[in-house]
Amino acid sequence: MFIETAGPATGIAPAGPAGLPANRRPKRRALSPYLYILPAVVLLLVWTYWPLGQTVNLSFTDWNLIPTKPKQYVDVQKYAKVLSLPELHQALINTGLYILAFLGISVALPLVFALLSRKVQGKARTAYQALIFVPFLITPVASSAIWRWLFAPEGGTIPAIAAALGAPMGNIFRDPDSSMTAVIVIVGWQMLGFGVLVVSAGLAGISPDYAAAASIDGASGRQITWRIIIPLLSPSLVFLSLMTILLSAQWTYPIIDLATQGGPGNSSTNIYYLLYQFGFRNFDAGLSSAAGTLFFLGFGLIALVFVELSERLSFYDN
């Protein structure tokens, strides 16, 4: 009896199961979720935000990447210079064209192929999806080497077939009128499987009860597709559109580097390859960092606007 009344009389809280006062246990529980995400936060700071801060710092300096040469502070001169370069304007136009092309290849075509795959049953459906997805697993380096071999002016399979059909073709990677088209075809062929995978996953999450109920009410297959299936797929389509806008330049960079080198005459370059040229061909770290900072702000603004609009564009069944 004395022990039971001594705690409250002396202001000492009763001990919990772990031997700690009860008023201290909620604080420890409140900190536990943050400990789980701490490793991810540390890695994000070290590998993303720390390099980003260094990039912003370099954008105000003049440095040629030689460790023994000190960096010279030049204020905003690099920003003024990069905005006045005609190469930047061409790269921005090309990047916009790449985005428009991949919106069709990575969003519209996957939707068509995923809807068609629903009509294929059994093992044929698995083979159909595998044939579309396999190119996504091929590395860009290997893909570029294969396509360069196929389109080689001398001994290439595709030019030989074209010549046999009476339509000879030159080196498409060195032709200003076809170099960008070649990059779009190669990257689109490779990224088509990713889009089909995302749309197929979205289709798998749609309950067949909606289509069955609409069919009982007399809706045709086309009406079910346009008024039920596609609206319910809107979250997947919005996600694919956002990824296409943000990553089109990244997808095309390795193909440009290995197949066209941005040419001829910057006809196939993009903003990522331009950053590489500024930094590792012209050895101007400040100019490359200034351009990278501007691109980061631009794409960040696009992402914020797109995420805000996604809530209005997406339709959920719940």
TISE-747849 format. One line per field, with one value per residue (C-alpha): x, y, z; residue in three letters; residue number from 1. Coordinates in steps of 0.02 Angstrom, whole numbers, padded with zeros to 5 digits. Layout:
X X ... .
Y Y ... .
Z Z ... .
aa ALA ... .
i NUM ... .
***
This chain:
X 00000 00143 00226 00064 00041 00224 00232 00097 00144 00324 00282 00366 00272 00238 00365 00319 00352 00528 00568 00551 00429 00267 00282 00446 00386 00277 00427 00530 00386 00370 00552 00547 00474 00610 00745 00678 00693 00858 00971 00872 00880 01068 01094 00982 01080 01249 01213 01084 01077 01261 01312 01170 01239 01413 01341 01257 01421 01521 01398 01466 01648 01766 01859 01931 01925 02112 02133 02288 02201 02097 01916 01882 01720 01632 01460 01321 01426 01408 01218 01218 01335 01240 01074 01150 01223 01135 01183 01069 00922 00946 00962 00801 00706 00772 00728 00550 00536 00601 00471 00328 00385 00403 00233 00163 00282 00289 00109 -00008 00068 00084 -00101 -00145 -00032 -00093 -00274 -00238 -00148 -00311 -00383 -00239 -00259 -00148 00036 00020 -00018 00139 00245 00164 00205 00381 00421 00372 00462 00627 00703 00687 00810 00946 01076 01087 01268 01225 01070 01170 01301 01167 01076 01237 01281 01108 01114 01298 01312 01431 01372 01225 01071 00942 01035 01061 00874 00833 00954 00877 00706 00771 00777 00961 00996 01152 01215 01061 01165 01262 01115 01041 00868 00866 00982 00849 00723 00848 00874 00685 00658 00796 00747 00561 00588 00682 00564 00401 00408 00417 00259 00168 00220 00150 -00014 -00035 -00012 -00145 -00264 -00235 -00295 -00462 -00602 -00690 -00855 -00864 -00857 -00977 -01104 -01089 -01109 -01269 -01334 -01304 -01137 -01031 -00848 -00792 -00898 -00828 -00651 -00671 -00788 -00731 -00561 -00465 -00530 -00482 -00310 -00281 -00163 -00050 -00057 -00019 00129 00195 00174 00270 00410 00420 00434 00565 00669 00663 00829 00907 00840 00912 01082 01174 01107 01159 01331 01363 01273 01268 01375 01243 01267 01278 01270 01184 01034 01012 01084 00985 01011 01098 01223 01252 01298 01423 01500 01516 01594 01700 01740 01757 01817 01708 01637 01556 01460 01404 01349 01253 01161 01127 01057 00940 00880 00853 00745 00649 00611 00575 00443 00367 00360 00275 00144 00116 00097 -00029 -00126 -00119 -00245 -00368 -00327 -00331 -00491 -00499 -00631 -00640 .
Y 00000 00118 00089 00124 00294 00347 00374 00505 00585 00615 00664 00511 00438 00252 00151 00081 -00092 -00044 00030 00210 00340 00339 00526 00493 00348 00453 00562 00411 00343 00511 00504 00325 00361 00490 00363 00248 00381 00452 00342 00392 00576 00566 00484 00614 00756 00681 00624 00754 00916 00932 00916 01035 01163 01142 01167 01330 01387 01346 01443 01606 01562 01545 01379 01260 01102 01105 01073 01182 01334 01435 01476 01658 01738 01819 01858 01823 01836 01651 01664 01812 01721 01558 01646 01734 01578 01520 01341 01352 01411 01267 01142 01205 01192 01016 00964 01027 00927 00771 00794 00812 00657 00552 00606 00511 00364 00345 00390 00368 00211 00118 00153 00076 -00075 -00105 -00099 -00218 -00338 -00363 -00450 -00575 -00722 -00857 -00878 -00771 -00621 -00650 -00666 -00509 -00406 -00478 -00431 -00251 -00241 -00326 -00173 -00075 -00197 -00164 -00037 00123 00086 -00084 -00014 00125 00002 -00112 00029 00105 -00065 -00086 00088 00083 00157 00017 -00157 -00105 -00215 -00076 00024 -00138 -00177 00003 -00006 -00170 -00086 00058 00186 00210 00298 00381 00397 00451 00495 00624 00700 00858 00811 00636 00634 00690 00569 00428 00470 00478 00309 00224 00297 00274 00091 00067 00163 00097 -00054 00056 00147 -00015 -00084 00069 00070 -00118 -00098 00037 -00076 -00216 -00100 -00063 -00175 -00269 -00236 -00062 -00127 -00268 -00148 -00030 -00175 -00229 -00051 -00062 00028 -00023 -00074 00095 00187 00081 00117 00305 00342 00216 00137 00290 00407 00277 00265 00452 00436 00319 00430 00587 00498 00445 00621 00696 00570 00602 00790 00778 00633 00651 00742 00611 00467 00538 00589 00422 00392 00568 00546 00378 00399 00582 00683 00818 00849 00882 01067 01041 00967 00827 00900 00931 01021 00873 00852 01040 01033 00895 01000 01154 01059 00921 00981 01168 01142 01285 01224 01392 01399 01219 01245 01404 01313 01166 01279 01364 01196 01133 01285 01270 01085 01107 01238 01125 00981 01087 01150 00975 00897 01032 01001 00813 00819 00904 00797 00629 00531 00402 00268 00304 .
Z 00000 00040 -00130 -00222 -00138 -00135 -00323 -00337 -00170 -00224 -00406 -00482 -00631 -00634 -00731 -00901 -00968 -01019 -00850 -00914 -00847 -00946 -00988 -01083 -01190 -01310 -01353 -01403 -01506 -01594 -01647 -01709 -01883 -01918 -01876 -02012 -02147 -02082 -02195 -02349 -02300 -02273 -02443 -02525 -02448 -02492 -02670 -02727 -02631 -02591 -02776 -02819 -02699 -02773 -02948 -02897 -02817 -02975 -03083 -03011 -03048 -03194 -03184 -03313 -03203 -03169 -02981 -02968 -03043 -02919 -02956 -02999 -02944 -03092 -03018 -03145 -03302 -03341 -03333 -03452 -03571 -03575 -03609 -03759 -03840 -04000 -03955 -03803 -03907 -04030 -03889 -03808 -03972 -04001 -03823 -03849 -04010 -03921 -03784 -03909 -04003 -03846 -03780 -03927 -03917 -03728 -03685 -03835 -03912 -03745 -03715 -03884 -03860 -03682 -03736 -03880 -03764 -03667 -03819 -03821 -03702 -03630 -03669 -03825 -03714 -03612 -03768 -03840 -03686 -03675 -03855 -03819 -03651 -03697 -03786 -03623 -03542 -03672 -03616 -03719 -03765 -03838 -03922 -04005 -04067 -04142 -04231 -04297 -04369 -04446 -04526 -04578 -04755 -04806 -04761 -04654 -04663 -04680 -04816 -04913 -04907 -04956 -05103 -05160 -05159 -05263 -05123 -05077 -04914 -04846 -04668 -04573 -04420 -04521 -04612 -04531 -04594 -04522 -04371 -04246 -04320 -04300 -04116 -04087 -04170 -04070 -03901 -03935 -03981 -03818 -03702 -03774 -03658 -03503 -03554 -03592 -03421 -03329 -03427 -03406 -03218 -03219 -03316 -03192 -03052 -03136 -03076 -03218 -03130 -03206 -03385 -03344 -03269 -03417 -03538 -03451 -03471 -03658 -03676 -03825 -03813 -03880 -03752 -03611 -03668 -03689 -03543 -03412 -03447 -03506 -03368 -03237 -03320 -03301 -03150 -03249 -03404 -03302 -03223 -03394 -03462 -03317 -03332 -03520 -03498 -03362 -03431 -03621 -03625 -03511 -03617 -03777 -03708 -03724 -03901 -03953 -03877 -03961 -04128 -04182 -04058 -04066 -04251 -04386 -04348 -04179 -04271 -04144 -03984 -03825 -03660 -03575 -03714 -03715 -03530 -03569 -03708 -03598 -03454 -03529 -03704 -03677 -03497 -03434 -03269 -03232 -03396 -03380 -03200 -03245 -03384 -03269 -03134 -03258 -03323 -03146 -03103 -03266 -03249 -03064 -03104 -03237 -03113 -02980 -03103 -03172 -03000 -02955 -03115 -03095 -02954 -03072 -03223 -03135 -03106 -02966 -02940 -02754 .
aa MET PHE ILE GLU THR ALA GLY PRO ALA THR GLY ILE ALA PRO ALA GLY PRO ALA GLY LEU PRO ALA ASN ARG ARG PRO LYS ARG ARG ALA LEU SER PRO TYR LEU TYR ILE LEU PRO ALA VAL VAL LEU LEU LEU VAL TRP THR TYR TRP PRO LEU GLY GLN THR VAL ASN LEU SER PHE THR ASP TRP ASN LEU ILE PRO THR LYS PRO LYS GLN TYR VAL ASP VAL GLN LYS TYR ALA LYS VAL LEU SER LEU PRO GLU LEU HIS GLN ALA LEU ILE ASN THR GLY LEU TYR ILE LEU ALA PHE LEU GLY ILE SER VAL ALA LEU PRO LEU VAL PHE ALA LEU LEU SER ARG LYS VAL GLN GLY LYS ALA ARG THR ALA TYR GLN ALA LEU ILE PHE VAL PRO PHE LEU ILE THR PRO VAL ALA SER SER ALA ILE TRP ARG TRP LEU PHE ALA PRO GLU GLY GLY THR ILE PRO ALA ILE ALA ALA ALA LEU GLY ALA PRO MET GLY ASN ILE PHE ARG ASP PRO ASP SER SER MET THR ALA VAL ILE VAL ILE VAL GLY TRP GLN MET LEU GLY PHE GLY VAL LEU VAL VAL SER ALA GLY LEU ALA GLY ILE SER PRO ASP TYR ALA ALA ALA ALA SER ILE ASP GLY ALA SER GLY ARG GLN ILE THR TRP ARG ILE ILE ILE PRO LEU LEU SER PRO SER LEU VAL PHE LEU SER LEU MET THR ILE LEU LEU SER ALA GLN TRP THR TYR PRO ILE ILE ASP LEU ALA THR GLN GLY GLY PRO GLY ASN SER SER THR ASN ILE TYR TYR LEU LEU TYR GLN PHE GLY PHE ARG ASN PHE ASP ALA GLY LEU SER SER ALA ALA GLY THR LEU PHE PHE LEU GLY PHE GLY LEU ILE ALA LEU VAL PHE VAL GLU LEU SER GLU ARG LEU SER PHE TYR ASP ASN .
i 1 2 3 4 5 6 7 8 9 10 11 12 13 14 15 16 17 18 19 20 21 22 23 24 25 26 27 28 29 30 31 32 33 34 35 36 37 38 39 40 41 42 43 44 45 46 47 48 49 50 51 52 53 54 55 56 57 58 59 60 61 62 63 64 65 66 67 68 69 70 71 72 73 74 75 76 77 78 79 80 81 82 83 84 85 86 87 88 89 90 91 92 93 94 95 96 97 98 99 100 101 102 103 104 105 106 107 108 109 110 111 112 113 114 115 116 117 118 119 120 121 122 123 124 125 126 127 128 129 130 131 132 133 134 135 136 137 138 139 140 141 142 143 144 145 146 147 148 149 150 151 152 153 154 155 156 157 158 159 160 161 162 163 164 165 166 167 168 169 170 171 172 173 174 175 176 177 178 179 180 181 182 183 184 185 186 187 188 189 190 191 192 193 194 195 196 197 198 199 200 201 202 203 204 205 206 207 208 209 210 211 212 213 214 215 216 217 218 219 220 221 222 223 224 225 226 227 228 229 230 231 232 233 234 235 236 237 238 239 240 241 242 243 244 245 246 247 248 249 250 251 252 253 254 255 256 257 258 259 260 261 262 263 264 265 266 267 268 269 270 271 272 273 274 275 276 277 278 279 280 281 282 283 284 285 286 287 288 289 290 291 292 293 294 295 296 297 298 299 300 301 302 303 304 305 306 307 308 309 310 311 312 313 314 315 316 317 318 .
***
